[in-house]
Amino acid sequence: MSANAVENAKESFVNYVLIYNEKSASYKRTKKKWKHQLKGSFPISVQDLSEDWLKERFPDGLIVMGGDGTINSTVNIILNSGLDIPIGIIPGGGGNDFYQRRVGRCQEDNGSGITVHEVFELEYSNNIQKIYAVNTVEWGIGALVAERRENNEGRFLHGMLKYFYLVIKSLFEFNSWKATIRIDGKDMEFDDLSSVVVGFGSSTMGGGYIMFPEERSGPNKDAPFVLIAHGFSRFKALGLILKFVRAKQHKDHRLQYYPFKTLELIPSGNEVIKLTVDGELFPAPPVSIKLGNRKLKTFSVTSSGFP
């Protein structure tokens, strides 16, 4: 962030800061649509946002204009800073999965306007910094799709058409893999894994499709689950994707669901398994996943305004 921008922020302090992704093609369109709601908020790109900036400013709330990746970056900065700052969300991405989950399962907030969410905490063996996920963590096919998206493949396509295009291209390089999955200290060995997805009972995938067998309003909507898909060959993996889109994955015996408190995925040998956190590509699998000690607070921008 430039020195002038910092000084302007100090001089014109506002309680709410607008976070946007300067690399997002939809930013200008979304900003124009929501312009009436954003008066008085100070804008800063997620690329310029930092823990030090938040500690210096300590705003009442952040309004995140973007998709799951922008939300994930913002949330990690907030939680790693140790500050207790809520976020409002203006969806501006492709799937907007966390936004869909939050809106679909809005809880009673006792009139405060604030909703509290559990988050996952990921720990790497070679990195003491914690990484947080608000919706899903996935190894496998989805990570191949995310890698192609980051490489800007299919840039002339949009929405589900682009998603299926990237899925089909990814299937040509997809191979099942071997790994040990450790759930609450108990090991399960697999030699034909296709995908492993960690999320909450109310988590969703691209376009808001329900991921886990619990309903959004069910008793386990906040419980952590792991989905293990195995036994899918390269081209049969397309059937796995179609099952999710049609919400029929729960009836396939090759897909298993387990509740957990702690989870580890241990690759076999030197095998590298691609990983996504809230839809964003990460370089290596974490050592462990568990519910974080800290929680994320959100507020509504669309209906109740700013709390």
N, C-alpha and C positions, 0 to 999 in steps of 0.2 A: 504494500500500500504506500502511496507517495506521501511525503512529509506534509504537503498542502492538504491532502485529504484527511490526514490525522488531525491537523490543526483545525480544519473546518468542523470535524466531528466534535472536538472539544468545545468549540465556541457555540455550536448549535446542538447541544445535547438534547436527545429525544429519548423517551423511555423504551421505544421499540426500534429494533434494527432489522432491516430487510436484507436477507441473505439470498443472493442469486448466483447462478453458475454462468460465468462469462463465456464458457465453451458451449453452452446449450443453444441449439438453434431455435428453441421455442421461447426463449426468455423474453424477447421483445413482444411477441404475440400475447404471452401471458401477462406481462406487465401492463399492456394496454387494456386488457380485459378487466384487470383488478385495480386499475389506477385509482378509482374512487375510494378503495379501502386502504390505500397505502399513503395517504397524505400525512405528513409529519413524521414518517419513519425514515431513518437514515440508512441509505443503501451501501452495502459492501459486498464484494464478491466472495464466494466461499474460498477462492484461491488466496485471498488476502486475509481472511479471518484467522486468528491465532489465539492460543490460550492467553498470552500476555495482553493482547488487545481486549479480550473479554474481562480480564482481571482489572485492567485500567478503567474500563468503561462501566462494567457490571450493569447492563441494561435490564429492564424489567422483563423483557421477552425478546425472542428472535422470531421473525416471520420468514420461514424458509420457502422460497419460490423455486420449486424444482422437483425432481423425481427421487427415487430411493437412494441413488448414489450421493446426491447433494445432501439429503437428510442424514445419511450415514456419516458423511464427513463432518457435518455440523455437530451431530450428536457426540461423535468421538472427541471433538475439541471441547465441548461443554463438559463431558464426564471426566476427561483427563485433566481438566482445569480444576476440578473439585468444586466448581460453582453450582448453584442450584437455580438454573435459568430455564424456564419453560419455552417451548417452541410452538408456534402456529404454523400450519402447512397450507400452502397454495399449490395444488398439484400441477406440475409442469413437465413431467417426464413421460416415459412410454407406458409402463405398467402401473406406476404409482401404488405399489402393493401395500406399503405400510399405511398410506393414507386411506386406502379402501378398507383395510382392517380396522383402523381407528374409528372411522365413521360408522362402519357396520356394527361395531360392538361398543359404542359409547356407553360409559358407565355413569352412574349417579356421581355427581361431583359436590354434593351438599351445598350447592349455590356458589361455590368458589370459582366456577368456570374452568377449573383445572382437572384434567384426567391423568392418572398415574399409570405407567406401564413398566412391566418387567423388561429387562434387556439381558442378552447373553454376553458373557465375558469370555474372551478367547485369550489363551496364553501360548506364546511361542517358546520353543526351547532355547532359541538364541536371541530372544528379544524380551527385555523385562517390561516393556510398555504394553499395557493391556489394549486390546482392540474390542470394541463393542459392536454388537449386531442387534438391531431392533426388530427384525422380522425373520430372516432365514439365513442359514449357512449351508452351502451345498458343494459337494465334490462330484465331479462326473460330467454328464452331458451338458448341463447348464453352463458349466465353466468354459467348455469349448465354444458355446454360443457367445458367451460374454467376451471371450478373446477375439472372436471374429468381429464383434461389434466394436471393440476398442481399435481394431485395425481398420475401421471404417468401411468394412465390406457391406455391400447392399445399401449404400448411402442414398440411392435414389428411390428406395422403397420405404414404406412407413407402416407402423402398426403391426397387426398380426401377420400381414403379408411378408414383411421384413423378417419377423420372428421365424416363420416357417421356412423361409429361404435360408436363413442362417442355420436352422436346425438340420435341414437336408444336407447342406454343405458339410456340417460338422459330423454327420453320420458316416461320411466317407473316411474320416480319420479316427472314428471312435473305436476303441477296443476295451473290452472288460478288463478289470484289474484285480489284483489280489491285495488283501489287507486284513488286519485284525481290528475289529471294532470292540472297544472296551466300554461296557455300560455298567456304571456303578461298581467297577472293579472286576466284573466278570467278562471274560474274553469270548468272542465269537469269531471264528475263522471263515473267510470267504475267498473263493478263487475265481468268482465270476460276477463281481460287482459292476453295476451300471451307474448307479447314482445313490448317494447318501445325503439326505436332507434333514437338517435340524431346524425346528421352528416351534412356535406355540400352537396350541390347539386351534387357534383362530387365524393362523398364518395363511397367506395366499401366494399364488404365483402370478405371472404376467397376466394382466387384464382382470385381476381379482378372483381368479378361480380358487376355490377352497382347496387347501393342501392336505389337511389332516382329517381324520374321521369324526372329530368333534365339531359340533355346530358352533357358530360364532357366539351364541348366547348360552352354550352348554356349560356344565359344571367345570369342565377342564379347559375353558377357553384361554386361560393364562398358563396352563401346564406345559412344560417343555416335552416335546416328542421328537423321536428320530424315525425317519422313514428310510428303510433299506430296500433298494430295488436290485435284484440279482437274477441271473439266468436269461438276460436279454442279449441276443446277438447283435451284431452291428446294425443290420437293417430292421430287425424286430424292435430295436430301440425306438423307432418311429412310432410303433404301437404304444409304447410307454408314454410318449408325449401326448398322443391322441387320447389316451385314457384320462390323463389329467384335464385336458381341455373339455372332455365330455363328462368329467366328474365320475368316472367309472373305475378309477384306480383301486378303490377299496375292495373290490371283489376279486382281484387277481392274487393268487397264492404266492406269486413271486415278489409281492410287495408286502413288507412286514412293518408294523408300527410298534414302538416301544416307548413308554414313558421313561424318563431318566432324571437323575440329579447331577451326575457328571458323565462326560463322554469323551473318549479319545479315539482317533482314527490313526492306526499305525500302519503305514505302507509296508509291503513285503519287499525286503532288500532295498535296493536303491530306486525303486519305482517312484516316479514323480506323478502325483495326482493333482490336477488343477482344482482350484478352490475359488468359490465366490462368497462374499459376505454382503448381504443385502443387494445381490445382483452385480456387485463390483468385483472384478478379478483381483485375486491376491496371489502372491508367488508360491506359497507353500502351505501345507496343512498345519493347523495348530496342534500343540501337544494336548490341550484339554479345552473343553467347553463346559460352562456351568452358568447358572443364574448369577448375575452380578449383584454385588452388595448395593450398588447405586441404582436408582430408578429414574426413568425419563418422565418429565411432565409435559403435557401438551395442552393447548387451549384452542378454541374454535375461532377461526377468522371469518367463516361464512355466515354463521347464524347468530352467535352471541357476541360477536365482535371481540375486542380485546378486554381481558379481565381487569 
